[in-house]
């Protein structure tokens, strides 16, 4: 494990895999750097890149200076880019894709190119209302200290297969997932609004907008909105893939785009 510090003093834990151009891997809700699916993804990406796989604040071995804000998470990405040498490619998945977009908007030349897969903004006003109701239920469970049920409720609410959610307690990383459940509030804060298409039009670095063929319809809408808004964005739908994208299927797309 390596570590660096963000601007507000938060310690960020990370691992480095592979060789080649630096790639910052920004994970989504309920993920942490030592979670087996995340490690597996990082190692696949590491066949083409030097992958910086870090615990977002409040997760795993990273700190959690409060209060939380989007700006602090962007400072975390900047700290990771600095640890990688000052410039890097940035790839974000789900709520991590929201952060990747913001990094591209806010960090100037430090982000060489940005790739987003299944950026998880709500796609219309109806979903916004439903998501707000889900967030209230999750927050009530967190306030009661019921992290396990908060995590299960959130994952079911965003459309994860029920059998997957039911099997979660059997996963080696379940205890850490429960421990990071309070950070679900962070991911909800990032994804509770419509895609910021007017601001997205200000992205000047090359951007890849990816979505899984089998991902929820709302994520397809968001991907199209972003692809239309961002100048010269590349849009790609991955055949046969859902929200839990297979890294081996995604890697050729990332390699072609980044390199």
C-alpha positions as CSV (number, residue, x, y, z in Angstrom):
1,X,0.0,0.0,0.0
2,X,1.1,3.5,-0.8
3,X,-0.4,6.8,0.4
4,X,-0.6,10.5,-0.3
5,X,-2.4,13.4,1.1
6,X,-5.2,15.5,-0.4
7,X,-5.3,19.3,0.0
8,X,-7.4,19.1,3.2
9,X,-5.0,16.7,4.8
10,X,-7.0,13.5,4.1
11,X,-4.8,10.5,3.7
12,X,-5.5,8.6,0.4
13,X,-4.4,4.9,0.2
14,X,-3.6,3.5,-3.2
15,X,-1.9,0.6,-5.0
16,X,0.0,0.8,-8.3
17,X,-0.2,-1.9,-11.0
18,X,1.5,-2.3,-14.4
19,X,3.5,0.0,-16.6
20,X,2.9,2.5,-19.3
21,X,0.9,5.8,-19.2
22,X,-0.6,6.7,-15.9
23,X,-4.3,5.9,-15.5
24,X,-6.3,7.0,-12.4
25,X,-9.1,4.5,-11.7
26,X,-12.1,6.2,-10.0
27,X,-14.5,3.6,-8.6
28,X,-18.3,3.9,-8.0
29,X,-20.5,3.3,-5.0
30,X,-19.8,0.5,-2.5
31,X,-16.3,-0.1,-4.0
32,X,-12.9,0.0,-2.4
33,X,-9.4,-0.6,-3.8
34,X,-8.9,-4.1,-2.3
35,X,-12.4,-5.4,-3.3
36,X,-11.7,-8.4,-5.5
37,X,-13.7,-7.1,-8.5
38,X,-11.9,-3.8,-8.3
39,X,-8.5,-5.5,-8.0
40,X,-9.3,-7.7,-11.0
41,X,-10.2,-4.7,-13.1
42,X,-7.1,-2.8,-12.1
43,X,-4.9,-5.8,-13.1
44,X,-6.6,-6.1,-16.5
45,X,-6.1,-2.3,-17.1
46,X,-2.5,-2.7,-15.9
47,X,-1.6,-4.8,-19.0
48,X,-1.7,-1.4,-20.9
49,X,-1.3,1.3,-18.3
50,X,0.2,2.2,-15.0
51,X,-3.0,2.0,-12.9
52,X,-3.4,4.0,-9.8
53,X,-6.2,2.3,-7.8
54,X,-7.1,4.3,-4.8
55,X,-9.6,4.2,-1.9
56,X,-11.9,7.2,-2.3
57,X,-12.3,9.2,1.0
58,X,-14.2,7.3,3.7
59,X,-13.3,3.9,2.2
60,X,-10.8,1.2,2.9
61,X,-7.6,2.6,4.2
62,X,-8.2,6.3,3.3
63,X,-9.2,9.0,5.7
64,X,-12.4,10.9,5.8
65,X,-12.0,14.6,6.7
66,X,-15.4,16.2,7.1
67,X,-17.5,17.9,5.9
68,X,-17.8,16.0,2.6
69,X,-18.0,17.9,-0.7
70,X,-17.6,17.2,-4.4
71,X,-14.7,19.7,-4.4
72,X,-12.8,17.6,-1.9
73,X,-13.2,14.5,-4.1
74,X,-11.8,16.4,-7.0
75,X,-8.9,17.5,-4.8
76,X,-8.3,13.8,-4.1
77,X,-8.1,13.0,-7.8
78,X,-5.7,15.9,-8.2
79,X,-3.5,14.4,-5.4
80,X,-3.6,11.1,-7.2
81,X,-2.6,12.7,-10.5
82,X,0.3,14.5,-8.7
83,X,1.3,11.1,-7.2
84,X,1.3,9.7,-10.8
85,X,3.7,12.5,-12.0
86,X,1.5,15.5,-12.6
87,X,-0.7,14.4,-15.6
88,X,-2.7,11.3,-16.2
89,X,-5.6,9.7,-18.0
90,X,-8.7,9.4,-15.8
91,X,-11.3,6.6,-16.0
92,X,-14.4,6.7,-13.9
93,X,-17.2,4.1,-13.4
94,X,-20.7,4.9,-12.3
95,X,-20.5,7.7,-9.6
96,X,-16.8,7.6,-10.3
97,X,-17.7,8.7,-13.9
98,X,-19.4,11.8,-12.4
99,X,-16.1,12.6,-10.6
100,X,-14.1,11.9,-13.8
101,X,-16.2,14.5,-15.6
102,X,-15.7,17.1,-12.9
103,X,-12.0,16.4,-12.9
104,X,-11.9,17.1,-16.6
105,X,-13.7,20.3,-16.1
106,X,-11.7,21.5,-13.0
107,X,-8.2,20.3,-13.3
108,X,-7.1,21.8,-16.6
109,X,-4.1,20.1,-18.3
110,X,-3.6,17.6,-15.5
111,X,-6.3,15.4,-17.1
112,X,-4.9,14.3,-20.5
113,X,-8.1,12.4,-21.5
114,X,-11.2,11.3,-19.6
115,X,-13.3,8.1,-20.0
116,X,-16.6,7.6,-18.3
117,X,-18.6,4.3,-18.2
118,X,-22.3,4.4,-17.1
119,X,-22.2,7.8,-15.6
120,X,-25.0,7.5,-13.0
121,X,-26.8,10.8,-13.0
122,X,-30.6,10.5,-12.9
123,X,-32.0,10.8,-16.4
124,X,-35.3,12.6,-15.9
125,X,-37.5,14.3,-13.3
126,X,-39.4,11.1,-12.5
127,X,-36.3,9.2,-11.7
128,X,-35.0,12.2,-9.7
129,X,-38.1,12.0,-7.4
130,X,-37.7,8.2,-7.0
131,X,-34.0,8.5,-6.3
132,X,-34.7,11.1,-3.6
133,X,-37.1,8.7,-1.9
134,X,-34.5,6.0,-2.0
135,X,-31.9,8.3,-0.6
136,X,-34.2,9.2,2.3
137,X,-34.7,5.5,3.1
138,X,-30.9,4.8,2.9
139,X,-30.1,7.8,5.2
140,X,-32.7,6.7,7.8
141,X,-31.0,3.2,7.9
142,X,-27.6,4.8,8.2
143,X,-28.8,7.1,11.0
144,X,-30.0,4.0,12.8
145,X,-26.6,2.4,12.4
146,X,-28.0,-0.3,10.1
147,X,-25.2,-0.2,7.5
148,X,-25.9,-3.7,6.1
149,X,-29.5,-3.0,5.3
150,X,-28.6,0.5,4.0
151,X,-26.1,-1.1,1.5
152,X,-28.6,-3.7,0.4
153,X,-31.4,-1.2,0.0
154,X,-29.3,1.1,-2.1
155,X,-28.0,-1.6,-4.4
156,X,-31.5,-3.0,-4.9
157,X,-32.8,0.5,-5.4
158,X,-30.4,1.3,-8.3
159,X,-31.3,-2.0,-10.0
160,X,-28.6,-4.5,-9.0
161,X,-29.9,-8.0,-9.4
162,X,-31.6,-9.2,-6.2
163,X,-29.6,-12.5,-6.2
164,X,-26.4,-10.5,-6.3
165,X,-27.5,-8.4,-3.4
166,X,-28.6,-11.6,-1.5
167,X,-25.2,-13.2,-2.0
168,X,-23.2,-10.1,-0.9
169,X,-22.7,-11.4,2.7
170,X,-20.8,-14.3,1.2
171,X,-18.2,-12.0,-0.5
172,X,-14.8,-11.7,1.2
173,X,-15.2,-7.9,1.1
174,X,-18.6,-7.7,2.7
175,X,-17.4,-6.4,6.1
176,X,-15.6,-3.5,4.5
177,X,-18.6,-2.8,2.3
178,X,-20.7,-2.5,5.4
179,X,-18.1,-0.2,7.0
180,X,-18.1,2.2,4.1
181,X,-21.9,2.3,3.9
182,X,-22.0,5.9,5.2
183,X,-20.2,7.0,2.0
184,X,-23.4,6.0,0.1
185,X,-24.5,9.5,1.0
186,X,-21.6,10.9,-0.9
187,X,-22.4,8.9,-4.0
188,X,-26.1,9.9,-3.8
189,X,-25.0,13.6,-3.5
190,X,-23.0,13.1,-6.7
191,X,-25.7,11.4,-8.7
192,X,-29.0,12.9,-7.5
193,X,-29.3,15.5,-10.2
194,X,-29.7,15.5,-14.0
195,X,-26.5,15.4,-16.1
196,X,-25.0,18.9,-16.2
197,X,-25.1,19.1,-20.0
198,X,-24.4,22.9,-20.1
199,X,-21.3,22.6,-18.0
200,X,-20.3,19.4,-19.9
201,X,-20.1,21.5,-23.1
202,X,-17.1,23.2,-21.5
203,X,-15.0,20.0,-21.4
204,X,-12.0,20.6,-23.7
205,X,-10.0,17.4,-23.2
206,X,-10.9,14.3,-25.4
207,X,-13.7,12.4,-23.7
208,X,-15.0,8.8,-24.1
209,X,-18.6,8.2,-23.1
210,X,-19.2,4.4,-22.6
211,X,-22.4,2.6,-21.7
212,X,-23.3,-1.1,-21.5
213,X,-25.8,-2.5,-24.0
214,X,-27.6,-4.1,-21.1
215,X,-27.3,-1.2,-18.7
216,X,-30.5,0.5,-17.5
217,X,-32.3,2.7,-20.0
218,X,-31.7,5.7,-17.9
219,X,-28.0,5.3,-18.2
220,X,-28.3,5.1,-22.0
221,X,-30.2,8.5,-21.9
222,X,-27.5,10.0,-19.8
223,X,-24.7,8.7,-22.0
224,X,-26.4,10.2,-25.1
225,X,-26.9,13.5,-23.3
226,X,-23.2,13.8,-22.4
227,X,-22.0,12.6,-25.8
228,X,-24.1,15.3,-27.5
229,X,-23.0,18.0,-25.1
230,X,-19.2,17.4,-24.9
231,X,-17.4,18.7,-27.9
232,X,-15.9,15.9,-30.1
233,X,-16.8,13.2,-27.5
234,X,-16.6,9.6,-28.6
235,X,-19.7,7.5,-27.7
236,X,-19.5,3.8,-27.4
237,X,-22.0,1.1,-26.5
238,X,-20.4,-2.1,-25.3
239,X,-22.2,-5.1,-26.8
240,X,-23.4,-7.6,-24.2
241,X,-22.3,-5.6,-21.2
242,X,-24.3,-4.3,-18.2
243,X,-23.4,-1.9,-15.4
244,X,-20.8,-4.3,-14.0
245,X,-18.7,-4.1,-17.1
246,X,-16.1,-6.8,-17.9
247,X,-12.7,-5.1,-17.8
248,X,-11.4,-7.4,-20.5
249,X,-14.2,-6.2,-22.8
250,X,-13.6,-2.6,-21.8
251,X,-9.8,-2.6,-22.1
252,X,-9.6,-2.5,-25.9
253,X,-11.9,0.5,-26.0
254,X,-9.8,2.3,-23.3
255,X,-6.5,1.4,-25.0
256,X,-7.6,2.6,-28.4
257,X,-9.0,5.9,-27.0
258,X,-6.2,6.7,-24.5
259,X,-3.3,5.6,-26.5
